[in-house]
Amino acid sequence: MNIRTLFQQHLAQTSPSPIALHITKAKDCHLWDADGKKYLDLIGGISVCNVGHSREEVVNAVKDQCNAYMHIMVYGELIQSPQVLYATQLTQYLPQSLNSVYFTNSGAEATEGAIKLAKRFTGRPKIIAANKSYHGNTTGALAIMGDEYWRNAFRPLMPGIHHYDFNSEELIQAIDDQTACVVLETVQAEAGVIAPKNNWLKKVRDKCTQTQTLLVIDEIQCGFGRTGTLWAFERYDIVPDILLLGKALGGGMPLGAFISERTIMQTLTENPVLGHITTFGGHPVCCAAGEAAFQLLLKDNLFKTVQAKEALFHKHLSHPAIRQINSCGLLLALYLDNPEQVLQVLSHCLEAGIFSDWFLYASDALRIAPPLIINHEEIVTACSIIKKSIELTRQGN
């Protein structure tokens, strides 16, 4: 029995038609399948592999930590130096008020932890989130997800959630003294790269401060240099009360975190004790990998190259069939006529050695979110293949 059959029979499926590429190797910006075919990766594991695949420094950090120890005890009970050192590194590059890190297994669990922390700290019942938002797929995260299509099949969900449009005055007006937190992506990724406009995030920040509501900012997709600054919230002159990280946080290993001020975070330590607990969150091997990747990001100044690369994509993606390009750094959405056209273009791209994807709430857009190390030549090649794939689609091929 071949690997594809085993994949279909024994691995739980998330869609009726998975891509089902059998990838056997990944390095820098490229993937190789079982037949030896090479692909330029324009997804980067959905903004995970910001420093590229299988970087030697990250792989060596994993090996060294495995040789020392892997899992030894549930989170928080023993001093595990990879956790402590990485948390220290992160807080040195964050605003002073974001000084306490709780590592989790994933971005979704970071969302769950932040919801619990906000409700515990404020004692309030109400949570505000944005339509077309995405914060993970666990039950609590699903409740604040901004689309009824994805929520409806799993009701009843956590009560007290209120959704309003991103960039809307209605969301700001809804924040009151019963609101525990407002949970927002800095840039809405799955909505098709929707950025805040007209100082909207700053106005949300001001209203949260006025009502003593915690502002939770989700940078799970757009953090770690993706938008051209180390943290996307720096672009909008705000500081969150709780920051959510994931994806690139682990350098290719599973890792998430919610980060807040120490006195806020301390509310999870009593009444009840173990207010949030995890067996594998902040796994030492994942933290070692994440710190190595973070050091690479800083050493190579990768986020400082992002805006020039974003401009290069815009320059070489001029085509009459591309209706619109939304972008924020190396997170781009190419809007075509309809979802069917996007799928056909993606199929042609795959045949030509380009691996890309679409968006949950913008199925008429093609996603570009490559490793930040992508170079000039690779960008020009990618754009050329995308435009050729569009032409093949328009010709009905």
C-alpha positions, 0 to 999 in steps of 0.5 A, spaced: 500 500 500 502 506 497 503 512 502 498 516 498 493 511 500 495 510 507 494 518 508 487 517 505 485 511 510 489 513 516 490 520 517 484 524 519 482 529 513 480 536 514 477 537 507 474 532 501 480 534 496 487 535 500 493 537 495 496 531 498 503 533 495 508 528 498 514 533 501 520 529 502 525 535 503 524 543 505 530 548 505 530 555 505 525 557 500 524 551 497 520 544 497 521 537 494 516 532 493 517 524 493 519 525 485 524 530 486 520 535 483 522 542 486 517 548 488 518 555 490 514 556 497 510 562 497 506 560 503 512 559 508 507 554 512 502 559 513 507 565 516 511 559 520 518 559 516 520 566 516 527 565 516 526 559 511 526 552 512 531 547 515 536 553 517 542 550 520 542 554 526 535 552 528 536 545 526 543 545 530 539 548 536 534 542 536 539 537 536 543 540 542 537 541 546 534 534 544 541 531 547 540 535 553 533 533 555 526 533 552 520 533 556 521 533 563 515 536 567 509 540 566 509 547 564 512 552 570 514 547 575 521 547 573 526 552 571 527 550 563 533 554 561 530 554 553 524 557 556 527 562 560 532 565 555 527 565 550 522 569 554 527 574 556 529 575 549 522 576 547 521 581 552 527 585 550 524 587 544 517 588 546 514 594 550 516 594 557 509 593 559 509 586 555 514 583 560 511 576 562 511 570 557 506 564 557 508 559 552 503 554 549 503 549 544 500 553 539 497 560 537 490 557 538 492 555 545 495 562 546 488 565 544 484 561 549 489 563 555 488 570 553 481 569 553 481 566 560 486 571 563 482 577 560 476 574 564 480 573 570 483 579 571 477 584 569 471 579 572 467 582 566 463 577 561 463 581 555 468 580 549 468 584 542 471 581 536 471 583 529 468 580 523 472 576 518 477 575 524 481 568 525 484 566 532 485 559 531 480 553 531 479 550 538 472 552 542 474 558 545 477 561 539 472 559 534 467 563 538 471 569 537 472 567 530 469 572 525 464 568 520 458 564 522 460 559 516 465 556 521 462 557 527 455 554 526 456 547 526 459 547 533 454 551 537 452 552 542 459 556 543 462 560 549 457 566 550 458 573 551 461 574 544 460 580 540 462 581 533 463 588 529 466 590 522 474 591 522 475 598 521 468 600 524 466 605 529 460 600 531 466 596 534 469 602 538 462 604 541 461 597 543 467 597 548 464 599 555 465 597 562 462 590 562 467 588 556 473 584 558 477 584 552 477 586 545 481 581 541 483 583 534 488 581 529 493 587 527 492 586 520 486 581 518 490 576 514 484 570 512 480 576 510 485 578 505 490 582 508 485 588 511 489 593 514 487 598 519 485 605 517 485 612 519 488 611 526 482 606 527 487 601 532 489 607 536 482 609 537 480 602 539 486 603 544 484 609 547 477 606 548 480 600 551 484 605 556 478 609 558 474 603 560 479 599 563 478 594 557 484 589 555 486 590 548 488 583 546 492 584 539 493 577 535 500 577 531 500 570 530 500 571 523 503 578 522 509 578 527 516 577 527 517 581 521 512 579 516 509 586 515 516 590 515 517 591 522 518 586 528 511 587 531 506 589 526 503 593 532 509 598 531 506 600 525 500 603 528 503 606 534 499 602 539 501 597 545 496 591 547 495 589 554 496 582 551 500 580 545 498 573 542 504 570 538 505 563 534 507 560 527 514 563 526 515 564 534 517 556 534 522 557 528 518 551 524 516 547 531 510 548 534 509 554 539 505 559 541 505 565 547 500 570 550 504 575 553 502 581 558 504 585 564 507 581 570 501 583 575 496 581 570 499 575 568 499 573 576 492 573 576 492 566 573 497 563 579 491 563 585 484 563 586 484 558 583 492 555 583 494 553 576 489 558 572 492 556 566 496 549 565 499 545 559 503 539 559 507 540 553 506 548 552 513 551 551 517 545 550 524 546 551 526 543 544 521 548 541 523 554 545 530 552 543 528 552 535 524 559 536 530 562 540 535 560 534 530 563 529 529 569 533 536 570 533 537 569 525 531 574 524 535 579 528 542 578 526 540 578 518 535 584 519 530 580 515 524 585 517 528 591 514 528 587 507 521 586 507 518 593 504 523 592 498 521 585 497 513 587 497 514 593 492 518 588 488 512 583 488 507 589 486 512 591 480 512 584 477 505 582 478 502 587 474 496 584 470 489 586 467 486 579 471 489 581 478 483 586 480 487 588 486 493 587 491 492 588 498 499 587 502 502 589 508 509 587 507 510 580 505 503 578 506 499 579 500 493 577 497 492 577 489 484 578 488 482 575 481 475 574 478 472 568 482 474 563 487 474 558 481 479 562 477 484 562 484 483 554 484 485 554 477 491 559 477 494 555 484 493 548 480 497 551 474 502 554 479 503 548 482 505 544 475 510 550 474 513 549 481 510 554 485 506 552 491 501 557 494 494 558 497 488 562 498 484 565 504 479 563 508 474 569 508 477 571 501 477 565 496 477 570 490 484 571 492 491 568 492 495 568 498 503 570 498 506 569 504 513 566 503 519 566 507 522 573 509 529 570 506 526 570 499 531 573 494 530 578 488 531 572 483 526 568 486 520 573 487 521 575 479 520 568 477 514 567 482 511 573 479 512 570 472 509 564 473 503 566 477 502 571 471 503 565 466 498 561 470 493 566 470 494 566 462 493 559 462 486 559 466 484 565 462 485 561 455 481 555 459 487 550 459 
